[in-house]
């Protein structure tokens, strides 16, 4: 097969080696040497050059022959021409290379393996690394790797699907999850043919692996979206339906089925929905359906009668649905049950009509006003309240509520401030100005409305005219004030003996309660029969104080004679201008006059006059209070006059008492000849000393009386003892000392002299307690007696007696000082000494 003869081959020992293809020679010769050295059989494929220069592939197989010494002698073998096989293998390799190149460029992973979880893998394309992160070598080296990487939840299903495909002789196509080398999970699609086994081997699986993770995610998202959409539609509280030509229902969600009172979708699907539409609305519904099926959109409110008879109002919105070719195939509509809204609208209309009726016919004022100060709406009652012809007239006429409606515009600002702070006001009272300028009292309940941003939109309120109530309140308050004034006057009358002070109180209350500009009281003089000014208030000049009117003179005289109140509302409109002229001359510009006679127990005691600088037209309550206050004034005058008379009588009686006491004192001095003038002297000096020591005047009166009567008890002493020229015996002294007790017995029954008893009873007590009659000590002795004791001894020492001459002033003062703290109160002595020294 090489084209050489046997002889040519055998003739040259190197012929074989020369015929080797140069590219194989070194490899083949090296192998021959090695086989020879090792004594191994030789087998090799190599190329040789034929005579015609062509290349022939041969397979050379030989054994080494040895001699008896086991030395290699020669090779014995045979050569086979395998050129065609080698060419076929080369062609196969080229085809495989092309196939491999094609496979390894595909966007899929191609594999060949045995069937089964632990089947061997014969081939896997390089894409396995980008798919799962394993190299082909790692994948082929571990037959069980593929099955282990499958997600545990998918392994059994995957294996079962392969076995079913093999058993049925069908291609295998499955999707399952598999872990990549880094542990993440992806979805793959495994598509393969299962080839029957050769000999006793396992079936061969040839297939592709494709990453379908993104598609799976998309499908899952789509599935979730569809589920979400379905959930929305199924749970949508409004009716969602698809309607085809002729009104045939293709779909309706549960809410819609409930609206039409269908038990389930199967009972209504494929049927026309026209019959459930109310007859009066059916044609409009059909026309809407046809318009939408022509590609338009539309809305409609209509009524339906449910399959069980319930009647409902519906509001629908319909749009066309298009098929793949862009043709309208059906309509989709969203329909909501508006029955409650319709009922609410009907109720609202009825309520609005009712409110409008209330608004128009209410007796209270109702309004809305803008923050800018204008009315937006007012009802007829409010317009009438403020004197306008109509609500429209009032709205057009009032451009500034504060200045045109409020009597005090500043109250509007206070009203707005409180309203914005609190949101509403209840019972806000103020005065409104009517169109004619008159004022009325109102009570307002108001709230403000704001928008979503908190800005004030408007004020709205209800206004009630409370003028009558306010007048009643004012009248009640006036009456309470007048009652209080009467109480004040009554208290003054009963507790104050000073008539002028009482009249001042009366005139003050007259001015306050009757709003009198000026007032005065003229008392009736019973001797001169004139009305004399006694008290006044509110006059600009003092000329009124010299008023003296004869009986019947002027308006005051007329009131006295007629015994009634005289009221001149406007002095300028009377014929008698004498009073007005005289008032003008003294600077009093009075315009009105009221004179009320003061009558007590039927006797006129004076007149109460009231003057006003403007015309006066009081109401009956005013005159009633004047009459009451006049009665109080008359009572006060009567009481004062009675008290004055009583005081005069008491004074005269007191003078009589004191004259009697002084008479007793002189009688005592005459009886006790040695003490003549003594009583007058000690009384005067005792009063002076008591005043110097701060004794109150009320007590001075009793000290004076006590000093005058200090020896009144000697009237009970016998003349034999009282006038004895010699010294008294102890027994006679006991009798003499009884004169203090005689004084107590004589003066105690006389009530007005009881408080004068301290001196007659205790003027012989001594500071150290050695005196009589009770042996009192220190401040136990009444102060009056302590004062008199010093004065009595002083006068005795400085007066001549039958048994001795008077002491000098110096000796007497020395004695007084020496007896301070024994006989006399040191405090009294301390005040007595400077009194005598300065005199």
Secondary structure as UniProt FT lines:
FT   HELIX           6..11
FT   TURN            13..14
FT   HELIX           15..19
FT   HELIX           22..38
FT   STRAND          42..49
FT   TURN            51..52
FT   STRAND          55..66
FT   TURN            68..69
FT   STRAND          72..81
FT   HELIX           83..105
FT   STRAND          109..114
FT   TURN            117..118
FT   STRAND          121..124
FT   HELIX           127..132
FT   HELIX           136..141
FT   TURN            143..144
FT   HELIX           145..149
FT   HELIX           152..168
FT   STRAND          172..179
FT   TURN            181..182
FT   STRAND          185..195
FT   TURN            199..200
FT   STRAND          204..211
FT   HELIX           213..235
FT   STRAND          239..243
FT   HELIX           245..247
FT   STRAND          248..252
FT   HELIX           254..259
FT   TURN            260..261
FT   HELIX           265..267
FT   TURN            268..270
FT   HELIX           274..276
FT   HELIX           279..293
FT   TURN            294..295
FT   STRAND          298..305
FT   TURN            307..308
FT   STRAND          311..322
FT   TURN            324..325
FT   STRAND          328..337
FT   HELIX           339..361
FT   STRAND          365..369
FT   TURN            371..372
FT   STRAND          375..378
FT   HELIX           380..385
FT   TURN            386..387
FT   HELIX           391..397
FT   HELIX           401..405
FT   HELIX           410..422
FT   STRAND          424..433
FT   TURN            435..436
FT   STRAND          439..450
FT   TURN            452..453
FT   STRAND          456..465
FT   HELIX           467..495
FT   HELIX           499..513
FT   STRAND          518..525
FT   TURN            526..529
FT   STRAND          530..537
FT   HELIX           543..546
FT   STRAND          548..550
FT   TURN            551..552
FT   HELIX           554..562
FT   STRAND          566..568
FT   HELIX           571..573
FT   HELIX           578..585
FT   TURN            586..587
FT   STRAND          592..600
FT   TURN            601..602
FT   STRAND          603..612
FT   HELIX           620..671
FT   HELIX           673..675
FT   TURN            676..677
FT   HELIX           678..692
FT   TURN            693..694
FT   HELIX           697..708
FT   TURN            709..711
FT   HELIX           712..716
FT   HELIX           719..722
FT   HELIX           730..736
FT   TURN            737..738
FT   HELIX           739..747
FT   TURN            748..749
FT   HELIX           751..756
FT   HELIX           757..762
FT   TURN            763..764
FT   TURN            767..768
FT   HELIX           778..780
FT   HELIX           783..797
FT   TURN            802..803
FT   HELIX           809..819
FT   TURN            821..823
FT   HELIX           826..838
//
